[in-house]
Each structure stands twice: as structure tokens, then as C-alpha cells.
């Protein structure tokens, strides 16, 4: 059995970088899924007379995508990647999602029976 001869601080740094990369991957996939759900919703409701932007379900998807974007941007900035313009271009993030970035969804109201 071979022993790792690197200094403990190097081993720890390697583990931290691995976790950062893993977290960035998870956040990126979450953002991709949220944006895909929004695009799918828009495609499914493209023929409605009511503008899709007026539908509460769509607003919820926009807010969820904004939250996913916020989490991804914060995670990237925590690792030293400060330029979020790259994310906006790469993931083709709509302006309305960018404007919702970091806004919290209002708490859901309890339903009365």
C-alpha cells in the first residue's frame, strides 16, 4: 500500500478544489434544468391568446430560474470566478431571469378547506 507523500495542506487543498468543482457542476445543472423548464413552458403556451408572461405558473418558473442563477453566480464568485457575463452567454439566460436573480419567492399561502 503506497502512502501519499504530499504535505497535508496540499491534500486538503485538493479536496477543497474537488468539492468546489462538484458544487459548481450541481449548480450549473440546476440552472440548466430551470431554464429548460421555462423554455418548455413557453413552447407549450406559445399559441395561447393570454401572453405567457401573465401566467402565474410561468412567473414561478422565472423566479425559480432566477434563484438557480443566483446560487450559481454566488458559488462561482466564491471560487474566484467573478465575471458572470460568461454564464449569461453560455447558458443563454433571458433578461427577465437575470432581473429576478436573488429575489426570494413569496411564501405559499395555506389553502383553506
trRosetta pair geometry for C-beta under 8 A, 3 or more apart (Angstrom, degrees):
i j d omega theta_ij theta_ji phi_ij phi_ji
4 11 6.4 88 131 -91 144 127
6 10 4.3 -103 166 82 117 130
6 11 5.5 141 91 -53 117 85
6 14 8.0 51 111 -14 161 136
7 10 4.9 94 62 3 79 103
7 11 7.4 -149 96 -5 43 86
8 11 5.5 -55 -149 36 38 113
8 12 6.2 38 154 -19 70 105
9 12 5.6 -52 -147 38 33 113
9 13 6.2 38 153 -22 65 105
10 13 5.6 -50 -145 35 32 113
10 14 6.4 37 153 -22 63 104
11 14 5.7 -53 -153 33 31 114
11 15 6.6 30 150 -17 63 105
12 15 5.7 -55 -151 36 34 111
12 16 6.4 34 152 -20 67 105
13 16 5.7 -54 -148 35 32 112
13 17 6.3 31 155 -17 66 106
14 17 5.9 -56 -148 37 29 109
14 18 6.4 33 152 -21 63 106
15 18 5.6 -53 -150 34 31 114
15 19 6.5 29 154 -17 64 105
16 19 5.8 -56 -151 36 32 109
16 20 6.4 33 151 -20 65 105
17 20 5.6 -50 -146 35 34 114
17 21 6.4 34 155 -19 65 105
18 21 5.8 -57 -151 37 30 110
18 22 6.3 30 152 -19 64 108
19 22 5.5 -53 -146 37 33 114
19 23 6.2 33 155 -19 66 105
20 23 5.8 -55 -147 37 29 110
20 24 6.3 30 154 -19 64 106
20 75 8.0 159 -157 177 74 93
20 78 7.8 -151 -132 104 108 99
20 79 4.9 122 -173 -101 131 124
21 24 5.7 -53 -147 36 31 112
21 25 6.4 34 153 -21 63 105
22 25 5.7 -54 -152 34 31 114
22 26 6.6 30 152 -17 64 104
23 26 5.7 -53 -148 36 34 110
23 27 6.3 30 155 -16 66 107
23 75 5.6 -149 132 -156 110 133
24 27 5.8 -57 -145 40 30 109
24 28 6.1 33 156 -21 65 109
24 72 7.6 81 -147 -149 62 77
24 75 5.8 176 -92 132 65 123
24 76 6.5 85 -121 -83 108 71
24 79 6.8 -37 -63 -2 125 156
25 28 5.7 -56 -145 36 28 112
25 29 6.4 25 157 -16 64 106
26 29 5.9 -58 -149 37 29 108
26 30 6.3 31 153 -20 64 107
27 30 5.6 -53 -148 35 32 113
27 31 6.4 33 153 -18 64 104
27 68 7.4 158 -168 -172 70 75
27 71 5.4 -149 -136 120 112 97
27 72 4.1 156 150 -98 114 73
27 75 4.9 -179 -21 30 166 155
27 76 8.0 -141 93 -37 146 82
28 31 5.7 -53 -150 36 31 111
28 32 6.4 34 152 -20 65 105
28 72 6.1 103 -77 -130 51 125
28 91 7.9 -149 -153 -80 81 127
29 32 5.5 -50 -146 36 34 114
29 33 6.3 35 155 -19 65 104
30 33 5.8 -55 -149 36 30 111
30 34 6.4 29 154 -18 64 107
30 68 4.8 -154 128 -141 97 114
30 71 7.1 -20 88 79 141 134
30 72 7.3 -168 68 -60 101 105
31 34 5.8 -56 -146 37 31 110
31 35 6.2 26 158 -14 66 108
31 65 7.3 79 -150 -155 64 71
31 68 4.4 166 -92 140 61 113
31 69 5.8 94 -125 -80 115 55
31 71 7.9 -161 -61 65 97 94
31 72 4.9 -13 -46 -37 136 149
31 87 7.9 -44 157 -171 168 113
31 91 6.0 -28 133 -145 123 157
31 93 7.9 -43 180 -90 118 112
32 35 6.0 -60 -147 40 28 107
32 36 6.2 29 154 -21 65 109
32 91 6.7 -123 -86 -135 69 108
33 36 5.6 -55 -145 36 30 112
33 37 6.4 33 155 -21 64 103
33 68 7.7 -151 62 -131 82 163
34 37 5.8 -51 -150 33 31 112
34 38 6.6 30 152 -17 62 105
34 61 7.3 162 -171 -171 77 73
34 64 5.3 -153 -139 121 117 93
34 65 4.0 164 142 -98 115 68
34 67 7.9 -158 -125 61 162 80
34 68 4.2 176 3 13 153 154
34 69 7.8 -119 82 -33 142 77
35 38 5.6 -54 -151 37 35 112
35 39 6.3 34 152 -17 67 105
35 65 5.5 99 -74 -135 59 124
35 68 7.9 -126 -30 82 78 138
35 91 6.2 171 -23 168 165 104
35 92 7.4 126 179 79 146 82
35 93 6.8 -99 -100 -106 132 65
35 94 7.9 157 -136 0 98 91
35 97 7.2 -1 -100 -98 89 171
36 39 5.7 -53 -145 39 33 110
36 40 6.1 35 155 -20 66 107
37 40 5.7 -53 -144 37 30 112
37 41 6.3 34 154 -22 63 105
37 61 5.6 -145 117 -143 105 117
37 64 7.6 -20 76 87 138 132
37 65 7.6 -161 62 -65 99 104
38 41 5.7 -52 -148 34 30 113
38 42 6.4 30 154 -18 64 106
38 58 7.5 86 -140 -153 79 75
38 61 4.6 157 -91 144 79 120
38 62 6.4 94 -119 -78 129 56
38 65 5.3 -20 -34 -45 139 146
38 94 7.5 -122 128 12 145 132
38 97 7.3 -101 -36 -74 177 126
39 42 5.7 -55 -148 37 32 111
39 43 6.3 31 154 -19 66 106
40 43 5.7 -54 -146 37 31 111
40 44 6.2 28 156 -17 65 109
41 44 5.8 -60 -147 39 29 109
41 45 6.2 -2 163 5 66 115
41 52 7.2 135 132 -164 92 126
41 57 6.9 -159 -148 123 137 104
41 58 5.7 168 137 -104 138 82
41 61 5.5 -173 6 -6 158 171
42 45 6.3 -74 -140 52 25 92
42 46 6.5 57 155 -68 63 84
42 52 5.5 98 -120 152 69 170
42 58 7.4 86 -74 -128 72 120
43 46 5.8 -18 -152 -28 31 117
45 48 4.9 -25 -173 2 80 125
45 52 4.7 123 103 -101 126 107
45 55 6.8 -74 -163 -9 166 158
45 58 7.3 -97 46 -67 158 125
46 52 7.4 -21 -86 -46 40 132
48 51 7.9 -174 97 -75 101 8
48 52 6.8 115 54 -70 122 74
50 54 5.6 -107 171 69 97 125
50 55 6.6 104 120 -61 121 91
51 54 4.9 91 71 -3 86 105
52 55 5.7 -45 -161 13 47 117
52 58 5.2 130 165 -85 82 163
53 58 6.5 -116 -113 108 24 142
53 59 7.8 74 -174 -71 51 81
53 96 7.8 -135 -124 -114 110 166
54 58 7.9 55 57 48 29 129
55 58 4.3 82 74 5 99 107
55 59 7.0 -167 94 -10 52 83
56 59 5.4 -52 -147 34 37 115
56 60 6.5 41 154 -22 67 101
57 60 5.7 -51 -155 31 33 114
57 61 6.7 33 148 -17 64 103
58 61 5.6 -53 -152 35 37 112
58 62 6.4 39 150 -21 68 102
59 62 5.6 -51 -149 34 33 113
59 63 6.4 32 152 -18 65 105
60 63 5.7 -55 -149 38 31 110
60 64 6.3 31 153 -19 65 106
60 105 7.3 47 -137 -126 75 127
61 64 5.7 -53 -145 37 32 111
61 65 6.3 32 155 -18 65 105
62 65 5.8 -55 -149 38 29 110
62 66 6.3 34 150 -22 63 106
62 96 5.7 -46 -150 128 131 111
62 97 5.9 -135 -157 -89 75 71
62 100 5.7 132 144 -14 90 161
63 66 5.4 -51 -147 35 33 116
63 67 6.5 35 152 -20 64 102
63 100 5.5 -129 -109 -177 51 142
63 103 6.6 -86 -138 90 91 106
63 105 5.1 106 143 -86 140 91
64 67 5.6 -50 -149 34 33 112
64 68 6.5 33 151 -18 64 104
64 105 7.5 15 -69 -60 67 131
65 68 5.6 -52 -147 37 34 112
65 69 6.2 38 151 -22 65 105
65 93 7.7 167 158 -143 115 91
65 97 4.5 -56 113 -132 118 123
65 100 7.3 77 77 75 79 131
66 69 5.6 -52 -146 35 31 114
66 70 6.3 35 153 -22 64 105
66 97 5.2 -160 -72 -165 73 63
66 98 7.6 -155 -116 -60 87 6
66 99 7.5 -58 -112 77 129 48
66 100 2.9 -94 -84 105 159 102
66 101 4.9 -132 -164 -73 84 37
66 102 7.1 -82 157 15 99 39
66 103 6.0 2 126 40 142 93
67 70 5.6 -51 -148 34 32 114
67 71 6.5 31 154 -18 64 104
67 100 7.8 -53 -33 133 59 103
67 102 7.7 127 -108 -77 51 15
67 103 7.7 -92 -69 68 77 57
67 104 7.6 71 -96 -113 113 44
67 105 7.2 -43 -50 -26 138 97
68 71 5.8 -53 -149 36 31 111
68 72 6.4 30 153 -18 64 108
69 72 5.8 -59 -150 38 30 110
69 73 6.2 28 156 -18 67 108
69 87 7.4 133 -151 141 88 133
69 93 6.0 91 -110 -136 135 143
69 97 5.9 122 -23 151 148 104
69 98 6.9 -114 149 -98 162 49
69 100 7.9 100 43 82 127 84
69 101 4.9 -80 97 -108 117 100
70 73 5.9 -56 -144 37 28 109
70 74 6.2 26 158 -17 64 109
70 101 4.6 148 -70 -172 87 75
70 102 4.2 149 -117 -66 138 60
71 74 6.0 -56 -146 38 27 110
71 75 6.3 28 156 -19 63 109
72 75 5.8 -56 -147 37 29 111
72 76 6.3 28 155 -18 64 107
72 87 6.5 147 121 -143 123 145
73 76 5.8 -56 -148 37 30 111
73 77 6.3 27 155 -18 65 107
73 84 4.9 13 -129 -113 110 131
73 87 6.5 -130 -86 34 83 166
73 101 6.8 32 12 -167 146 133
74 77 5.8 -56 -146 38 30 110
74 78 6.3 35 153 -24 64 105
75 78 5.7 -53 -151 31 30 114
75 79 6.9 17 154 -9 62 106
76 79 6.0 -68 -157 41 33 103
76 81 4.1 -70 176 77 93 113
76 82 7.8 179 127 -70 95 20
76 84 7.1 135 78 -94 140 80
76 87 7.1 -145 -11 -56 165 131
77 80 7.6 87 -171 -46 33 7
77 81 6.6 -97 -79 72 33 60
77 82 5.8 65 -121 -106 80 58
77 84 7.8 -28 -58 -59 101 103
83 86 5.5 73 111 -8 100 104
84 87 5.0 -39 -166 29 67 117
84 88 6.4 69 139 -23 78 98
85 88 5.5 -53 -151 35 39 114
85 89 6.4 32 154 -14 69 106
86 89 6.1 -61 -150 40 29 105
86 90 5.8 21 160 -15 67 116
87 90 6.0 -61 -135 43 25 106
87 91 5.7 -7 176 12 66 116
87 93 6.8 22 131 -14 84 135
88 91 7.0 -66 -130 53 15 89
88 92 8.0 56 165 -110 48 11
88 93 4.7 -86 -133 43 62 112
88 98 6.4 26 -115 -89 118 128
89 92 7.3 11 -176 -74 28 49
93 97 5.2 -116 -177 82 90 125
93 98 5.7 105 127 -58 116 92
94 97 4.8 94 63 5 82 102
94 98 7.2 -146 100 -5 45 87
95 98 5.4 -54 -150 36 37 115
95 99 6.4 39 152 -22 68 102
96 99 5.6 -48 -148 33 34 113
96 100 6.7 29 153 -15 63 107
97 100 5.8 -60 -151 39 34 108
97 101 7.1 65 146 -55 61 82
98 101 5.6 -19 -163 -22 38 118
100 103 5.0 -85 -166 32 65 121
